[in-house]
Amino acid sequence: MIEVNPLLLTGAVIGTITAFLIAAYVLVKDKKSRMGFERTMKDGEIMHRLVAYAKPYWKQFVLVLFLMMFSIAYDIISPLIIGNIEELVAGDFVLPALYVRVGGYVVVLLFSMGSTYLQAVILQRVGQRIVSDLREDLFTHIESLSHEQLNEIPVGKLVTRVTNDTNAISMMFTNLLVSLTKNAFVIVGILIAMICLNYELTLMVLCFVPFIVIFTVIFRKFSRRAYRRVKDATTDINTYLSENLSGIKVTQIFGREEEKMAEFREKSQTQAKANLSQIFVFSVFRPLVYMLYICSILCLFYLGGMGYLNGVAFLGQTITGGTIVTFYMYISKFFTPIQNLAEQFNWLQSALASAEKVFSIMDLEPKLVDAPDAIELEEVRGEIEFRNVWFSYIPGEWVLQGVSFHVNPRETVAFVGSTGSGKSTILSLICRNYEFQKGEILIDGIDIRKIKIASLRRHFGQMLQDVFLFSGTIRSNIVLREEGISDEEIRRVCQYVNADHFIDKLEHGLDEEVRERGNNFSAGQRQLLSFARTIIHKPSVMILDEATANIDTETELLIQDSLEKMRSVGTMLMVAHRLSTIQHADNIIVLSHGKILEQGTHQELLAKHGRYYQLYTLQYHKEQMEE
């Protein structure tokens, strides 16, 4: 019968598995373009940027490292105490000596438990502060992005960055970094203790370290791929939900529930596959490390048992029963941190994958920024001038072509034209929501590019067709959380714009709840609240973009009365669908394909029998037929 050396058999098994993993590592390529990776940021760069958020709390981290020493001491000292107890039991047993050793073990254990509790409390507090700082910086940066950039990024993606991704990063500061540091110290400390205890058995354990390193490197590649897929799939689902839940009424109206469900099922299955891929990678790595642990234990019993039975000495050291027991515990404590590294490495990959997503947003340079010499605009008279302004959303496709006009202070100017003629674009450019390519736009004779953006917008009041109301109350939506505005002033403004007609009928008045997007109010009521919100902040220039569209006749009369009052507040720029609402404007500018065709008062334009005359006549006959 052939006698098989257990050491050779163990080596053959480990070597075969290692060769197979190395082959998989070499053959599997990172197809980044297919996987949709968004960044090329290295892990070291990510860590450097994350650590910058931890610097203000360095004292707390130093305290945690100090407390960590007690738990590390337990991991290193406890096997020695247990081994010593075994020697005591196997040799000349003395009960008081056993009490001393057991008492020492209990003291070390209690100190370790206490320090672990304190460091957990400190880390949770510090970690949440760090993540809060990161989340606030991210939200502030999103606020600084231009309208063009915000239009390009799905809302669901931004929500994922601010919530899911920052939560994943919090794990790094509340647990991961300290655990990795502790495990590193434990591994080094145990190695030193084993070397001091027995060279031969320590060298045997070290034979397994290269395989651990190889497995970890291979696992890192596959784990990183899997986590990126999970993050991408999560973002995709959040983006889909954000859009489709907002438009679910449209889905129901057209009976497309099954089609939307099929789309969601496909995205959900994609995420499920990504999660299964991540679980599979983890389920392979940890058992492999456990296999190395079992093999090392088998080798310990074989070498230690043979050495103990035969009385073999190595480099002047003999193997005793206590040595074997101590090494058994040391090997367990040596491989336990390594096994934990598998799970912690998963967390690390999750945090790094989330951090790269967060920093990819934070690295977006705002397309609209203040010039170095930009000034504060303390007061605005309301004089506006366009000088040969050219603008395009897409390079080469001009929306405005050499537009020039002048608006005197406190004038009411209306813009008229077909869809796509550039009416709303003009209003957006005045507020610097977008940057124009050629020409000049002047406010009181000052180029708007030389004015700080926040200062410029503070003097404008924008009232759009699609009024956005925030969840909260009527009061909070009017003041927008600005301090120092009394209820009396709010009521006076509501009365001024005729919003009091429906507010006074509500059960809670100004404290009436506003649900998401204000869907518990009619379009006309939302518009009146928009007027109140604008007037209460005392703008010098008011912008109305189709503010009277899709409003019932009764509400329109209230809005028209409000508009007439607001004309006395300051300069007013209007885009109106109904030409009858702009007859009293001081100047009407008619646009077509980004160019000004004609301008003048209502009567002047009718007398010219031009484009405005055609539009007005067509609309007048249409209204007559409807009546």
C-alpha positions in Angstrom: 0.0 0.0 0.0 1.3 3.4 -1.0 2.0 5.7 1.9 0.9 9.3 1.2 2.6 12.2 2.9 -0.1 14.5 4.3 2.0 17.6 3.7 2.5 16.7 0.0 -1.2 16.0 -0.4 -2.1 19.4 1.2 0.4 21.2 -1.0 -1.0 19.5 -4.2 -4.5 20.6 -3.4 -3.6 24.2 -2.6 -1.4 24.4 -5.7 -4.1 23.1 -8.0 -6.6 25.5 -6.7 -4.1 28.4 -7.0 -3.3 27.5 -10.6 -7.0 27.5 -11.5 -7.6 30.9 -9.9 -4.6 32.5 -11.6 -5.8 31.2 -15.0 -9.2 32.7 -14.3 -7.6 36.0 -13.3 -5.6 36.2 -16.5 -8.4 35.1 -18.9 -11.1 37.4 -17.5 -10.8 40.9 -19.0 -12.3 44.1 -17.6 -14.7 45.1 -20.3 -15.2 48.6 -18.9 -17.0 50.1 -21.9 -19.6 47.3 -21.8 -20.0 47.5 -18.1 -20.5 51.3 -18.2 -17.8 52.4 -15.8 -17.9 56.1 -15.3 -14.5 56.9 -13.8 -10.8 56.1 -14.0 -10.1 57.2 -10.5 -7.6 55.0 -8.6 -8.3 53.6 -5.2 -5.4 55.5 -3.7 -6.9 58.8 -4.9 -10.3 57.9 -3.6 -8.9 57.1 -0.1 -6.9 60.3 -0.1 -10.0 62.4 -0.7 -12.0 60.4 1.9 -9.3 60.7 4.5 -9.5 64.5 4.0 -13.0 64.4 5.5 -11.7 62.5 8.6 -8.8 64.9 9.4 -10.9 67.3 11.6 -11.7 64.3 13.8 -8.1 63.0 14.2 -8.2 63.2 18.0 -11.2 60.8 18.2 -9.4 58.4 15.8 -6.2 58.5 18.0 -8.4 57.7 21.1 -9.9 54.8 19.2 -6.4 53.4 18.3 -5.5 53.6 22.0 -8.6 51.7 23.0 -7.9 49.2 20.3 -4.6 48.2 22.0 -6.6 46.5 24.8 -8.6 44.3 22.4 -5.4 43.5 20.5 -3.7 42.5 23.8 -6.5 40.0 24.4 -5.9 38.3 21.1 -2.2 38.0 21.7 -2.1 37.2 25.4 -5.2 34.9 25.8 -3.6 31.9 23.8 -0.5 32.1 26.0 -2.6 31.9 29.1 -4.6 29.0 27.8 -1.4 27.2 26.7 0.1 27.8 30.1 -3.0 26.4 31.8 -2.6 23.2 29.6 1.0 22.9 30.8 -0.2 23.4 34.4 -2.8 20.7 34.1 -0.5 18.3 32.3 2.4 18.9 34.8 2.4 19.6 38.5 -1.2 20.8 39.0 -1.7 23.5 41.7 -5.2 24.9 42.1 -4.2 28.4 43.3 -2.0 28.8 40.2 -5.0 27.8 38.1 -7.1 30.5 39.8 -4.4 33.1 39.1 -4.3 32.3 35.4 -8.1 32.2 35.0 -8.4 35.5 36.9 -5.8 37.0 34.5 -7.7 35.7 31.5 -11.0 37.3 32.9 -9.3 40.7 33.5 -7.8 40.8 29.9 -11.2 39.8 28.5 -13.1 42.5 30.4 -10.7 45.2 29.3 -11.0 44.0 25.7 -14.9 44.1 25.8 -14.9 47.5 27.4 -12.5 49.0 24.9 -14.5 47.5 22.0 -17.7 49.0 23.3 -16.2 52.5 23.7 -14.5 52.5 20.3 -17.7 51.4 18.6 -19.6 54.4 20.2 -16.9 56.9 19.3 -16.7 55.6 15.7 -20.4 55.7 15.1 -20.6 59.3 16.2 -17.6 60.4 14.3 -18.5 58.4 11.2 -22.0 59.9 11.0 -20.5 63.4 11.3 -18.0 62.7 8.5 -20.7 61.3 6.2 -23.0 64.3 7.0 -20.2 66.6 6.0 -19.7 64.7 2.7 -23.4 64.6 2.0 -23.7 68.4 2.6 -20.8 69.1 0.3 -22.3 66.9 -2.4 -25.7 68.6 -2.1 -24.1 72.1 -2.2 -22.2 71.1 -5.3 -25.3 69.8 -7.0 -26.9 73.2 -6.3 -24.1 74.9 -8.1 -24.5 73.0 -11.3 -26.1 74.8 -14.2 -29.6 74.1 -15.6 -27.9 72.5 -18.6 -25.9 70.1 -16.4 -28.9 69.2 -14.3 -31.0 68.4 -17.4 -28.3 65.9 -18.4 -28.2 64.0 -15.1 -31.3 62.0 -14.2 -32.8 63.0 -10.8 -32.8 59.3 -9.6 -29.1 59.2 -10.2 -28.5 62.3 -8.0 -30.8 60.9 -5.3 -28.7 57.6 -5.3 -25.5 59.6 -4.9 -26.7 61.6 -1.9 -28.4 58.7 -0.1 -27.4 55.1 -1.0 -23.8 55.9 -1.9 -23.0 58.1 1.1 -24.5 55.4 3.3 -22.2 52.9 1.9 -19.3 55.3 2.6 -20.3 55.6 6.2 -19.4 51.9 6.8 -15.8 52.8 6.0 -15.6 55.4 8.8 -17.8 53.6 11.4 -16.2 50.2 11.1 -14.0 49.4 8.2 -10.9 51.5 8.6 -10.5 50.7 12.3 -11.2 47.0 11.8 -8.6 46.8 9.0 -6.0 48.6 11.2 -6.9 46.3 14.1 -6.6 43.1 12.0 -3.2 44.3 10.7 -1.9 44.8 14.2 -3.4 41.5 15.3 -1.7 39.6 12.5 1.7 41.2 13.1 1.4 40.8 16.9 0.4 37.1 16.6 3.3 36.4 14.1 5.8 38.0 16.6 4.3 35.9 19.4 4.5 32.7 17.4 8.1 33.3 16.3 9.1 33.8 20.0 7.2 30.7 20.9 8.4 28.3 18.2 10.3 28.9 14.9 9.4 25.6 13.2 5.7 25.9 13.6 5.8 29.6 12.7 7.6 28.9 9.4 5.0 26.3 8.7 2.2 28.9 9.1 4.1 31.4 7.0 4.1 28.9 4.1 0.4 29.7 3.7 0.8 33.5 3.6 1.8 33.7 -0.1 -1.4 31.8 -1.1 -3.5 34.1 1.0 -2.0 37.1 -0.8 -2.6 35.5 -4.2 -6.2 34.7 -3.3 -6.8 38.2 -2.1 -5.4 39.9 -5.2 -7.5 37.6 -7.4 -10.6 38.2 -5.3 -10.0 42.0 -5.4 -10.4 42.0 -9.2 -13.6 40.0 -9.3 -15.1 41.7 -6.2 -14.5 45.1 -7.7 -16.2 44.1 -11.0 -19.2 42.7 -9.1 -19.7 45.8 -6.8 -19.5 48.1 -9.8 -22.3 46.1 -11.5 -24.4 46.3 -8.3 -23.9 50.1 -8.0 -24.7 50.6 -11.7 -27.9 48.4 -11.5 -29.0 50.2 -8.3 -28.6 53.6 -9.9 -30.5 52.4 -13.0 -33.4 51.2 -10.9 -33.6 54.4 -8.8 -33.5 56.5 -12.0 -36.3 54.4 -13.6 -38.4 54.6 -10.4 -37.9 58.4 -10.0 -39.1 59.0 -13.6 -41.9 56.5 -13.8 -43.4 57.0 -10.3 -43.6 60.7 -11.1 -45.4 59.9 -14.4 -47.5 57.0 -13.2 -50.7 58.8 -13.9 -49.8 59.0 -17.5 -49.0 55.3 -17.5 -52.5 54.6 -16.0 -54.3 56.9 -18.5 -52.8 55.1 -21.5 -53.1 51.7 -19.9 -49.3 50.9 -20.2 -49.0 49.2 -16.8 -47.9 45.9 -18.2 -45.3 47.4 -20.5 -43.8 49.4 -17.7 -43.9 46.4 -15.4 -42.0 44.4 -18.0 -39.3 47.2 -18.2 -39.1 47.3 -14.4 -38.8 43.5 -14.3 -35.9 43.6 -16.7 -34.1 46.1 -14.6 -34.9 44.3 -11.4 -33.5 41.0 -12.8 -30.4 42.8 -13.9 -29.8 44.0 -10.4 -30.6 40.5 -9.0 -28.0 39.0 -11.4 -25.5 41.6 -10.2 -26.2 40.8 -6.6 -25.8 37.0 -7.3 -22.5 37.7 -9.0 -21.3 39.6 -5.9 -22.5 36.8 -3.6 -20.8 34.2 -5.7 -17.4 36.0 -5.6 -17.7 36.3 -1.8 -18.8 32.7 -1.4 -15.7 31.4 -3.2 -13.1 33.6 -1.5 -14.1 33.0 2.1 -14.2 29.2 1.9 -10.8 29.3 0.2 -9.3 31.2 3.1 -11.1 28.7 5.5 -9.5 25.9 3.5 -6.1 27.4 4.1 -6.9 27.6 7.8 -7.9 24.0 8.0 -4.8 22.9 6.1 -2.6 24.9 8.5 -4.3 23.2 11.5 -3.8 19.7 9.9 -0.1 20.6 9.3 0.2 21.8 12.9 -1.2 18.6 14.3 1.0 16.5 12.0 4.3 18.4 12.6 3.5 19.2 16.2 2.3 15.7 17.0 5.3 14.0 15.3 7.7 16.4 16.9 6.2 16.0 20.4 6.0 12.2 20.1 9.6 11.9 18.8 11.0 14.6 21.0 12.4 16.5 18.0 14.2 19.7 18.6 14.4 22.5 16.0 16.8 25.4 16.4 17.1 24.5 20.0 13.4 24.4 20.7 11.2 21.5 21.6 7.5 21.1 21.0 5.3 20.5 24.1 1.6 19.9 24.5 1.2 23.5 25.6 2.9 24.8 22.5 0.5 22.9 20.3 -2.5 24.2 22.2 -1.2 27.8 22.0 -0.4 27.5 18.3 -3.8 26.1 17.6 -5.4 29.2 19.1 -2.9 31.5 17.4 -3.6 30.0 14.0 -7.3 30.5 14.6 -6.7 34.1 15.6 -4.3 34.6 12.7 -6.8 33.3 10.1 -9.9 34.9 11.7 -8.8 38.5 10.8 -7.9 37.2 7.3 -11.4 35.6 6.9 -12.9 38.9 8.2 -10.9 40.7 5.5 -13.0 38.9 2.9 -16.2 40.6 4.3 -14.4 43.8 5.0 -12.9 43.8 1.5 -16.5 43.6 0.3 -17.4 46.6 2.3 -14.3 48.4 1.1 -15.2 47.7 -2.5 -18.7 49.0 -1.8 -17.4 52.1 -0.2 -14.9 52.8 -3.0 -17.5 52.1 -5.7 -19.8 54.5 -4.0 -17.1 57.1 -3.4 -16.1 57.1 -7.1 -19.8 57.7 -8.0 -20.0 60.6 -5.5 -16.7 62.1 -6.6 -17.7 61.8 -10.2 -20.5 64.2 -9.4 -18.4 66.5 -7.3 -15.7 66.6 -10.0 -18.2 68.1 -12.5 -17.1 71.7 -13.0 -20.1 74.0 -13.0 -20.5 75.5 -16.4 -21.8 78.8 -15.0 -19.4 80.4 -12.4 -18.8 83.9 -11.2 -16.0 85.8 -13.0 -13.0 86.7 -10.8 -14.0 90.3 -10.8 -17.8 89.8 -10.5 -19.6 92.4 -8.5 -22.5 92.4 -6.1 -25.6 94.1 -7.5 -27.1 96.0 -4.6 -29.9 97.7 -6.6 -31.6 97.1 -10.0 -33.6 99.7 -11.8 -34.8 97.1 -14.4 -33.2 98.3 -17.6 -32.4 95.3 -19.9 -30.7 95.2 -23.2 -29.8 92.4 -25.6 -27.0 93.2 -28.1 -26.7 90.8 -31.0 -27.1 87.7 -28.8 -26.6 84.2 -30.3 -27.3 81.0 -28.4 -27.6 77.3 -29.0 -28.3 74.3 -26.8 -26.5 72.0 -29.3 -23.4 73.4 -31.1 -24.3 74.7 -34.5 -28.1 74.6 -34.0 -28.8 78.2 -33.2 -31.9 78.9 -31.1 -31.3 82.7 -31.0 -29.6 84.5 -33.9 -28.5 88.0 -33.4 -31.3 89.1 -31.1 -31.2 92.7 -30.0 -33.8 94.7 -28.0 -34.0 97.2 -25.2 -36.3 97.3 -22.2 -36.7 100.5 -20.1 -37.1 100.4 -16.3 -40.6 99.4 -15.1 -41.8 98.5 -18.7 -43.9 95.5 -19.5 -42.5 93.6 -22.5 -44.2 90.5 -24.0 -42.6 87.9 -26.3 -44.7 86.2 -28.9 -44.0 83.5 -31.4 -44.5 79.9 -32.3 -43.1 77.0 -30.3 -39.3 76.9 -30.6 -39.0 80.5 -31.6 -36.8 81.3 -28.6 -39.2 83.1 -26.3 -38.5 81.0 -23.1 -34.8 80.9 -24.0 -34.5 84.7 -23.8 -36.0 84.7 -20.3 -33.6 81.9 -19.2 -30.6 83.8 -20.5 -31.5 87.0 -18.6 -31.2 85.0 -15.3 -28.1 83.2 -16.5 -29.7 79.8 -16.3 -27.7 79.2 -19.5 -24.6 80.8 -21.0 -25.0 82.5 -24.4 -22.2 82.1 -27.0 -22.1 85.5 -28.6 -23.2 89.1 -27.9 -24.0 90.9 -24.7 -26.9 91.0 -22.2 -26.9 94.1 -20.0 -28.7 94.9 -16.8 -28.7 98.6 -16.0 -25.8 98.9 -18.4 -23.7 96.2 -16.7 -22.8 92.9 -18.5 -24.5 90.1 -16.6 -21.4 88.0 -16.9 -19.7 90.6 -14.6 -22.3 90.2 -11.9 -22.3 87.5 -9.3 -25.0 84.9 -10.3 -26.6 84.7 -6.8 -26.7 88.5 -6.7 -28.3 88.7 -10.2 -31.0 86.2 -9.5 -31.9 87.7 -6.2 -33.4 90.7 -8.1 -35.5 88.5 -10.4 -38.8 86.8 -9.7 -39.6 83.9 -12.0 -43.1 82.6 -12.4 -43.3 79.6 -14.8 -46.2 77.7 -16.3 -45.3 74.5 -14.4 -45.3 75.8 -10.8 -43.3 73.7 -8.4 -44.5 73.5 -4.8 -42.5 71.8 -2.1 -44.0 69.4 0.5 -44.8 71.4 3.7 -47.3 74.2 4.2 -48.6 77.2 2.2 -46.6 79.5 4.5 -43.3 77.6 3.9 -43.8 77.6 0.2 -44.4 81.3 0.1 -41.4 82.4 2.3 -39.1 79.5 1.2 -37.8 79.2 4.8 -36.6 82.8 4.7 -36.4 84.3 8.2 -38.0 87.6 9.3 -41.2 87.5 7.3 -44.3 88.0 9.5 -47.7 86.3 8.9 -49.2 89.8 8.5 -46.8 90.4 5.5 -47.6 87.0 4.0 -51.4 87.7 4.3 -51.0 91.2 2.7 -49.1 89.7 -0.2 -51.6 86.9 -0.7 -54.4 89.5 -0.7 -52.4 91.6 -3.2 -52.2 88.7 -5.7 -55.8 87.4 -5.0 -54.5 84.2 -3.4 -56.5 85.0 -0.3 -59.7 84.0 -2.2 -58.9 80.3 -1.7 -56.6 80.4 1.3 -59.2 81.9 3.5 -61.5 79.0 2.6 -59.0 76.4 3.7 -59.4 74.8 7.2 -55.8 75.6 8.3 -55.3 78.7 6.2 -51.5 79.4 5.7 -50.8 76.2 7.6 -52.7 74.0 5.2 -50.6 71.0 4.1 -49.0 71.0 0.7 -48.5 67.5 -0.6 -45.8 66.4 -3.1 -45.6 68.9 -6.0 -48.7 70.6 -4.7 -51.0 68.0 -6.2 -53.8 68.9 -3.7 -54.2 72.3 -5.3 -55.5 73.3 -8.8 -53.2 74.7 -11.4 -54.6 78.2 -10.9 -54.2 78.0 -7.1 -50.6 76.9 -7.6 -50.0 79.8 -9.9 -51.4 82.3 -7.4 -49.1 80.9 -4.7 -46.2 81.3 -7.2 -47.2 85.0 -7.6 -47.3 85.5 -3.8 -43.9 83.7 -3.4 -42.4 86.0 -6.0 -43.8 89.3 -4.7 -42.9 88.7 -1.1 -39.2 88.6 -2.0 -39.5 92.1 -3.7 -38.0 91.4 -7.1 -37.0 94.3 -9.4 -37.7 92.3 -12.5 -40.5 89.8 -12.9 -40.5 87.0 -15.5 -43.7 85.2 -16.5 -43.4 82.2 -18.8 -46.8 81.1 -20.0 -48.1 81.9 -16.5 -51.7 82.1 -17.6 -51.8 78.9 -19.7 -54.2 76.1 -18.9 -56.1 78.2 -16.3 -59.9 78.2 -16.0 -61.7 81.4 -16.8 -62.6 82.4 -13.2 -59.0 81.9 -12.0 -57.7 83.7 -15.1 -59.6 86.8 -14.1 -57.9 86.7 -10.7 -54.5 86.2 -12.3 -55.1 89.0 -14.8 -56.0 91.3 -12.0 -52.8 90.2 -10.1 -50.7 90.8 -13.2 -52.1 94.3 -13.6 -51.1 95.1 -10.0 -47.7 93.6 -10.4 -46.9 95.8 -13.4 -46.4 98.6 -10.9 -43.8 96.6 -8.9 -41.0 96.7 -11.5 -40.0 95.6 -15.0 -42.1 92.7 -16.3 -41.1 90.3 -19.1 -43.9 88.0 -20.3 -44.3 85.0 -22.6 -48.0 84.6 -23.2 -50.0 82.0 -25.0 -53.2 84.1 -25.1 -52.5 87.3 -27.0 -55.5 88.9 -25.3 -53.5 89.0 -22.0 -50.7 91.1 -23.4 -52.6 93.9 -25.1 -51.6 96.4 -22.5 -47.9 95.6 -22.7 -45.6 98.6 -23.4 -43.7 96.6 -26.1 -44.5 93.3 -27.8 -41.6 91.4 -29.5 -42.5 88.9 -32.2 -40.0 86.1 -32.7 -39.6 83.4 -35.4 -36.8 80.8 -35.6 -34.6 82.8 -33.2 -35.0 86.1 -34.9 -37.0 89.2 -34.1 -39.6 89.8 -36.9 -41.3 92.9 -35.5 -41.9 94.8 -32.3 -44.2 97.5 -31.0 -47.4 98.0 -29.0 -50.5 95.9 -29.6 -52.1 98.6 -31.8 -48.9 99.3 -33.7 -48.4 95.7 -34.6 -52.0 95.2 -35.7 -51.7 98.2 -38.0 -48.6 96.6 -39.7 -50.7 93.6 -40.7 -47.6 91.4 -40.1 -47.0 88.2 -38.2 -48.5 89.4 -35.0 -51.7 90.5 -36.9 -51.9 87.0 -38.3 -51.5 85.3 -35.0 -54.0 87.6 -33.3 -56.6 87.2 -36.0 -56.2 83.4 -36.0 -56.6 83.2 -32.2 -59.5 85.6 -32.2 -61.5 83.6 -34.7 -60.7 80.4 -32.8 -62.1 81.9 -29.6 -65.2 83.1 -31.4 -65.8 79.6 -32.8 -65.4 78.0 -29.3 -67.9 80.4 -27.9 
